[in-house]
Amino acid sequence: MDAALAEIAASLATLSPQLEGLRDFDRLNLGADARQEIGVSMAAYARREQLLKTAQGVLQQLLADGHPGMSVRDIGAIAYADLVENAGTIAAALAQFSGGEVATELRTTAAPPQKKN
């Protein structure tokens, strides 16, 4: 996670001056073709910047939530006993089934070799 956050930060550090430069170009007295190209590039860079910031925020939220682990919940004794009882009956029911027949031998035959033309 830390490596991903560092990579995103490095990408944003590179992207930021590029986007700022495109915005500077956009303020100049440019011809229609150049202005259109700058507009398309600005939109692409702004989209990438927003995606990186979103990813950065989500990764930080995951870390703040304790990722990669999930905490074991401490629940009340009655609720826990209920879960244990139900787990026992599920295990008892599952014991009444098998996984079906499993192949113990695989017999395959190949066609005779064919000559290449």
C-alpha positions as CSV (number, residue, x, y, z in Angstrom):
1,M,0.0,0.0,0.0
2,D,2.7,2.4,0.9
3,A,4.5,1.8,-2.4
4,A,1.2,2.5,-4.3
5,L,0.7,5.7,-2.3
6,A,4.3,6.8,-3.1
7,E,3.8,6.0,-6.8
8,I,0.6,8.0,-6.9
9,A,2.3,10.9,-5.1
10,A,5.2,10.8,-7.6
11,S,2.8,10.7,-10.6
12,L,0.9,13.7,-9.2
13,A,4.1,15.6,-8.6
14,T,5.0,15.0,-12.3
15,L,1.5,15.7,-13.6
16,S,0.9,19.0,-11.7
17,P,3.5,21.2,-13.5
18,Q,2.5,19.7,-16.9
19,L,-1.2,20.5,-16.3
20,E,-0.2,24.0,-15.1
21,G,1.8,24.5,-18.2
22,L,-1.2,23.5,-20.4
23,R,-3.4,25.9,-18.5
24,D,-0.8,28.7,-19.2
25,F,-0.9,27.8,-22.9
26,D,-4.7,28.0,-22.7
27,R,-4.4,31.7,-21.6
28,L,-2.4,32.7,-24.7
29,N,-3.7,34.1,-27.9
30,L,-3.6,30.8,-29.8
31,G,-5.1,29.8,-33.2
32,A,-8.2,27.6,-33.2
33,D,-6.2,24.4,-34.0
34,A,-3.7,24.9,-31.2
35,R,-6.4,25.9,-28.7
36,Q,-8.4,22.7,-29.6
37,E,-5.3,20.5,-29.0
38,I,-4.5,22.3,-25.7
39,G,-8.1,21.8,-24.6
40,V,-8.1,18.0,-25.4
41,S,-4.7,17.6,-23.6
42,M,-5.9,19.6,-20.6
43,A,-9.0,17.5,-20.3
44,A,-6.9,14.3,-20.4
45,Y,-4.4,15.6,-17.8
46,A,-7.2,16.8,-15.5
47,R,-9.0,13.5,-15.8
48,R,-5.8,11.6,-14.9
49,E,-5.1,14.0,-12.0
50,Q,-8.6,13.4,-10.6
51,L,-8.3,9.6,-11.0
52,L,-5.0,9.6,-9.2
53,K,-6.4,11.8,-6.4
54,T,-9.4,9.5,-6.1
55,A,-7.2,6.4,-5.9
56,Q,-5.0,8.1,-3.3
57,G,-8.0,8.9,-1.2
58,V,-9.4,5.4,-1.4
59,L,-6.1,3.8,-0.5
60,Q,-5.7,6.1,2.5
61,Q,-9.3,5.2,3.6
62,L,-8.4,1.5,3.3
63,L,-5.4,1.9,5.4
64,A,-7.3,4.0,8.0
65,D,-9.9,1.1,8.0
66,G,-7.1,-1.3,9.1
67,H,-6.4,-2.9,5.7
68,P,-5.3,-5.6,5.0
69,G,-6.7,-7.2,8.1
70,M,-10.3,-7.4,9.3
71,S,-10.9,-7.3,13.1
72,V,-12.6,-10.2,14.8
73,R,-15.9,-8.8,16.2
74,D,-16.5,-9.3,19.9
75,I,-20.3,-10.0,20.2
76,G,-22.5,-10.8,23.1
77,A,-22.6,-14.4,24.6
78,I,-26.2,-15.1,23.5
79,A,-25.6,-14.1,19.9
80,Y,-22.3,-16.1,19.9
81,A,-24.0,-19.2,21.3
82,D,-26.7,-18.9,18.6
83,L,-24.1,-18.7,15.9
84,V,-22.2,-21.7,17.3
85,E,-25.4,-23.7,17.5
86,N,-26.3,-22.9,14.0
87,A,-22.8,-23.7,12.8
88,G,-23.1,-27.1,14.4
89,T,-26.4,-27.9,12.7
90,I,-25.0,-26.8,9.4
91,A,-21.9,-29.0,9.9
92,A,-24.3,-31.9,10.8
93,A,-26.3,-31.4,7.6
94,L,-23.2,-31.0,5.4
95,A,-22.0,-34.4,6.7
96,Q,-24.9,-36.0,5.0
97,F,-23.5,-35.1,1.5
98,S,-20.4,-36.0,-0.4
99,G,-18.5,-34.2,-3.1
100,G,-19.6,-36.7,-5.7
101,E,-17.5,-39.1,-7.6
102,V,-13.9,-38.1,-8.1
103,A,-12.0,-39.5,-11.1
104,T,-9.3,-41.9,-10.0
105,E,-8.0,-42.7,-13.4
106,L,-7.9,-40.7,-16.6
107,R,-7.9,-42.6,-19.9
108,T,-7.1,-40.5,-22.9
109,T,-6.2,-41.5,-26.4
110,A,-4.7,-39.5,-29.2
111,A,-5.6,-39.6,-32.8
112,P,-2.8,-40.9,-35.1
113,P,-0.3,-38.3,-36.3
114,Q,-1.2,-36.3,-39.4
115,K,1.3,-35.5,-42.1
116,K,1.8,-31.8,-42.8
117,N,1.5,-30.7,-46.4
